[in-house]
Amino acid sequence: MSTPKHVMELVEKTEARMVDFKFVDTFGTWQHFSCPIRELSEELFAEGLGFDGSSIRGWKSIEASDMLAMPDPATAFIDPFCAVPTLSLTCTIAETGTKEPYSRDPRGIAQKAEKYLLSTALADTAMFGPEAEFFIFDSVQFDHKSNGTFYTVDSEEAVWNTGRDEMPNLGYKIRHKEGYFPVPPTDAQQDLRTEMALTLEALGVPVERQHHEVATAGQAEIDFRFDTLVTTADRMMLFKYVIKNIARKHGKTVTFMPKPLFGDNGSGMHTHVSLWKKGRPLFAGAEYAGLSPMALGFIGGILKHAKALCALCSPTTNSYKRLVPGYEAPVNLAYSARNRSAAIRIPTFSESPKAKRIEYRPPDPSANPYLACAAILMAGLDGVLNKIDPGEPMDKNLYELPPEELARVPQVPGSLGEALDHLEADCAFLLKGDVFTRDFLDTWISHKRKEHDALRLRPHPYEFFLYYDV
């Protein structure tokens, strides 16, 4: 659906009766409002729809709350989860009057990152392919009060249910770290993931594969094909929407939390990146692992700014429960071919120049995809423009290095608070081209520090086990 006219033709063809306008808030949650289809016209795509921005986290104050949602016709689809035929449109947010892009709108930030790439003349396209892992649970319960807190999750295929009376319990439970790739009946969610994949396909998201992931309790991965920055981030929002709603339809629940289980693998969002110009891939060359000098500079930029990037790519306190050694987590800021223990991996599945890319592994699916991809691009471009040397590759298992050698390898921050400190100290690369603004970063850091403090101030249940009898 490339034009408003095409969207109106889709409405007529499908007899849609409602139109749903979606946009992403600062922290990566889809918001929406709906109107009868008669409110939709070709003119509306240029005029936008007004709404109250003061009720959205981190956006307008109440005395200047009017905002415009500008629908993008390229994002149109018929929502498969609505009882009444409903057209869905994703919006970019603009200021009233001027219709200038709103500086705190993540989709607008991603669009500015693409424009900045063009302005450098280095490339005309940045391709992104994120792999967002997730958990499918049967139930989740949690609560927090001044005098207590708890959480519990459950899954029919989890190892902790080997002794549960399921009338009958048939076994086939997945042990910790052994979820990659048993067939059914051990993998109890093949059909569910297939329904998720085929629904995504029907909505125009090309799926490459689906499978069970390493952890017990329904950890899953569904990969979709790479595309341009904004298109990929749009698809990631649709991806989460489809996954969660199909799980709910089957009485399941999905979480994209990076580390919902203790003692097992967490969920990452390994992100593949490459630059192109006039249809030609720019990361293929004769350097290490078949890379070009541009690709090595891009790696150098990411490694230089990686600790600051964590504040946007691993943006929750829970992210740093995953980013610890021992669970295939990419905590070591190094690069290597094939090596999954490094923060940046150069895949070697294909010799084709079109397949040459880098894989940045620290991000996780709690990230806002528009912000994460834009920040990765800005860091990489800083490396290319300033010819930043990435140093020597690390073609060793970094998890098994002697302590004295490992001490020389930089690592990701150990907490959200530490990552925010790095972002405060190292954000100039994000401000180029007015892609990110100082106002946005200040707002982001302020809100995220409150999250960090909220957890820091609360007693942890395990502390009672350790210290109650002191």
N, C-alpha and C positions, 0 to 999 in steps of 0.2 A: 504494500500500500504506500506508494511513493508520493502521492499528491492528495490534497483534500477531495478532489473529484473522485479518485479511486476509492477513497474511504466511503463517500456517499453512495457509490455503486455497491460496495460491500453491504452497507446498511440495507439497501433495497433488496439485494439478493438474499440476505439472511433473515429479513424481516425483524431486525433488532428493534426492541421496544425501549431499551434503556441504553445510556452511554455512561461509562464509568471513567472518570479522570483520575489517573494515578500519578504520584510524584514521590520522590525519595527525600526523607528528612536528613538532617546533618549526620545522624549516626547509622544510617543504612536501612531504615524501616520504610516500607512502602505505605504511604497514606493515600486515601481516596475519598471522592464524593461522586454521587451519581445524579443524573438528570434524565427526564423523559427524552426520548430520541428526537422529539420535535425541536428541542433546544439546540440541536447540532446543525450547523450550516457550514458551507465552505468558508464564509467570512469569519466564522468563529476561530479558525486556525490562525488568522492574522490578528484578530482582536483580543483573544484570550478570555479567560473567565476569572472574575474576581473572587477572592476568598480572604478569610481572616488569618494572617500570618502570625499573629501574636500567640496563637494556641499551639504552634509547632515548636518543638524543643530547639532552643538555640537560635530562633529566628527573630522576628520583629518584636519591638515593645508595643504596648497597647495604643500609644498615642500616634503610631505610624504603622498601623497593622495591615492596611490594604495592600494586596499583592495580586498578581496575575498569573494564572496557570496557562501556559502556551502549549497546546497539544501538538505532538509530532505525528504527522500522518504515517510515517514509516513504522510506527510501533503498533498499529492497529491489529487487533485480533478479537475474535468472539470468545468471551470468557467461558470455558467449559464447566465452571463450578457454580454458575448462576442458574436458578430455576427458570428465570425469564431470559430470553435471548438478549444478551448485553454486549455491546461493543466496548472494548477497553482501549484507552489511549494513554500513553505515557507523556507527561508534560515536563517542560523546562519552566523555571520560575523567573518572572520578570517584575520590575518595578512598575507601578502604575504611572501613567503620564508619559514617561520617557520610553517605556518598554525595554529599558536597559536590563541585561541579565543581572539577577540578584547575586551578589558576591558570596553569599553563604549557601547557594543552591549547589549541591554536589554534582548534579548533571551538567550545570552550567560551567563548573570548574573543569570537568572532564572535556567539555567542548573547547574551553580556552586552552587546555593542554594540547589538543589537536591543532589548534590555530598557531600556537607557539612553535610546534614542530615544523609547520609549514614555513614560518617566518625565519627559521634557522637555515633553510635551504639544504639541510643535511639529508632529509627524507621527506616524503609526502604522506607516508602511512606508518602507523605503529600498530602492529598486530599483537593481540593478547589472547592467551588461552589459559584461563584459570581452572584448576581442578579442585572443586570444593567438596571435601569429605563431610559426612554427616552421620548421625546415629538415628536409627529407628527403634524407638522404645514402645513397650506395651502400655506403660503408665509412668507418670512422674508426679511427685508430691513434694512441696517445699513450703517453708514458712519461716519468718523471722520476727521475733518480738524482743522486748527488752530483757526478758527472763528466759529466753530459749530460742534455738534455731535448729532446723533439720532439713535434709533433703533425702529423697530416695527415688531411684528409677528401677524399672524392671523390664525384662525381656524374656520371651519364651525360649530363646536359643542361648541364653547366657549360662556360663559355667556354674554360677552360684545357684542355679535351679536344678542341679542334678538330683537333689534329694526332695524336691517339692512334689507333693501329691497332686498330679494333674489328671488322675483318673482316666487312663493310666499315664504315667510319665514314660515316654518312649526313648529317652536318652537323646543321643545326637546333639549334645550341647557343645558349644564352641569354647575351648579353653582360652585363657588369656594369651593374646598375641598369636593365636593360631587361626585367625579368620580369613586368611589369604591363601587359596581360593577353594575351599571345600565345596563339592557339589551338593545338591539336595539329596537326602532330607536334612543334612547338617546345616546347609544354607537354606533357611526356612523362608527367605524373602525374595527368591528369584522372580516369582510372578509379580510381586509388588513393585520391584524395581523396573521390570519390563513395562508395566503399565505406566510408570512414571516416564520412562524413556520414550514410549510411543506417544504419550500425550505431548511431551516436549516437541517431538518430531512433527506432530499434527499442527502445532502452533508456530512452526517455522524455525525451531531450534535444532540444528543438525547434530544428533548424538553420535559419538564415536564408539563408546562402549559403556557397559555397566557391570559392576561386580561387587562382591563382598570385600570389605577392607580387613586390615590386620586384626583389629580389636574384636573382642567378644561382643555380644549384645547388639547385633544389628548394625555394626559400622558399615557404611556403604559409600560407593563412589559412582557417579554417573558423569562422564566427560562429554562436553560438547565442543564442536569445532571452533578453532580460533577465528577471530574477526577483528575489526577495527575497535579502538578503545571504547567509544561511546556505545557502539552496537553490542560489544561484549558485556559491558556493565549493564545495559538494558536487559540482556539475556540472563545475566546472573540474578537480577531481581525477579524475572519471570521464572527462572529455574527454582528459586527458593519458594515462590508462590505455589508452583505446581507440586513440588515435592511435599510440602507441608499439607496441602489440601487433599492430595491423594492418600497420604498416610491417615489423615483424619477420617476420610471416607471409609477406610477399612478398620477404624477403631484403634489406630496407632498414632503415635506422636513423634515428630522429628525435631531434633535440635542441631543447630550449627555451632553450638558451644565448642570451643577448641578442646576442652578437657573435662568432660562430664564424669569420667570414671577414674578412680585412683588405681594405680598399678597396671594400667593398660595404655595402649597407644591413643593419642589424641587425634583430632581432626585438623588437617592443614588445608591450605589453599595454594598449592604449588602453582606458580604463575609463569607461563611461557611467554617470552617476548622476542619480537624481531622487528627490524626496521626495513622498509621497502621504499623504492622510488621508481615511478613510472613502470610499475609492475615487476621490477627487478629486486630480488632479495639482496640486502646489503651486509648481512652478517656472515656470508660464506667467503672464505679466503684460504690463504696458504699458511696462516699462523697456527698456533696451538689448537688442536682438535678441529682443524678445518675452519677456524674463525678468521674474520677479517680484522684489520687494525681498528675499524670502527667498533666492532663487537667487543674487542678487548678494552677499548676506551669506555664503552657502555658499562662493562663489568666493573672497571675501575671506579666509575662514578657511583654505582650502586654500593660497592664495598665501602667507599669513603663515607657515604651518607647512611649506611645501613642501620646504625643505631638510632638515628633520627627517624628513618623510615618506619621503624618498629612502632612508633607512636601512632601511625596511620594504618599500617598493614597488620599489626597485631595489637589492636587498640583496646583490649579489655584486661582486667586483672586476671581473668581466667586464662588469657593467652600465655601467661608466664608460668602456669602450671604445665603447659605443653612444652614450652621452650626450655627444657632441661635435658641433660645428657641421658642416654639410655633407652629412649623410646623412638628411635629413628628421627628425632627432632633435629633440625638443621641449626644448631646453636653456634657453629664455627664459621666465622666470616672469612671464607676462602672459596676458591673456585676450582673445578676439576671436571674432566670428562667422565661421564657415566656415574661418578661417585656420589651416592645419595647421602653421604655424611657431611658434605660441604653445603654451604648456604646457596651457592650457585653451581648448578650442574649443567654441562653441555651434553644434551642427549645425542646418542650416536646410532640411533635405530636406522637411519637412512643416510646415504651419501649425497642425496639430492640437495643442491644449493637452496631450494625452496623449503627444505625441512630444517635448515640450519637456524638455530635459535638458542637462547639461554633460558634456563629454568630457575627462577628465584623462589626458594623454598621456605623462608621464614613466614610469609603471610598465612593467615588463617581465615576461615569463613565468617568470623565475626566482623571482619572489615567491611566498610562501605566500599563496594567495588569501584565506584566512580573515583573516590579519593585515593584508594590504594593504587589503582592503575595509573592515575595521573601523577602521583608522587613518584612511582617507579620510573615512569617516563622522564620526569624532570631530573631525577638523580642520574639516570643513564645519559641524558643529553649533556648534563654538566660534565660528565666524564669524557664524552666525545669532544665537546668544544674545547675543553682544557687539556685534552690528551693525557688523562690521568692513567698512570701505569697501575695495573691491577696486581703487580708482583708476580711471583712464581706460582704456578698451580700446585695444588696439594693432591697428588695421586696416591694417597694412603688412606686407610681406614682411620679417620680422625678420632673415632671413639676409642681406638686402642693405642693411641700415641703415648709414649712415656710422658710422665707429668712435666718434666723439664722442657720437652719439645712442645707439648700442648699449651704450655704457658705463653709461648710466643705467638699463638694463633688468637687473634681477637675474637670475642664472642658477643652475642646479642645481649642486650640489657637483661638484668635479672628480675625486673619488675616493671609495671606500667609507670610508676613514678620515675624510675631511672630513665625510661624511654622518653618521657615528657621532658626531663631535664635536657636530654640530648637534642630534642626537637627545638627547644627554646634557644639552645646554643648554636644550632646548625640548621637554619631555615632559609638562608638567603637564596639557595638554589630553587626553592619552591616559589619564591616571590618574582622570579623572572617572568616577563611578559604579563605581569599581573594575573597569573594563573591562580595561585593562592594569594590571598591578601593578608596583611598583618592582622586585620580585624577578624578574619575567619580563624586564623591560627590561634589568636588570643582566646577566642570563644571556645575553640576545640580544647585547648590546654586547660582552660578554667573548668569546663564540664568534666573532663577526664580526671583532673585532680580530685574533684569531688567524689568520683567513683572510687579512686584509689584510697582516699581517706575513709570513705564509708566502710570499706572492708578492713582497713587498718585499725579502725577504732572498735570493731566488734570482736568479742571473745569467740574463739573457734572451738567447736565441739571437741576436737582432739586435744585441745589444751586442758580440758577437764580430765582426760585420761592421763595426761602427763603430769599435771600439777595439782589436782584437787587435794591430794593428801600431803602437800608440802607443809 
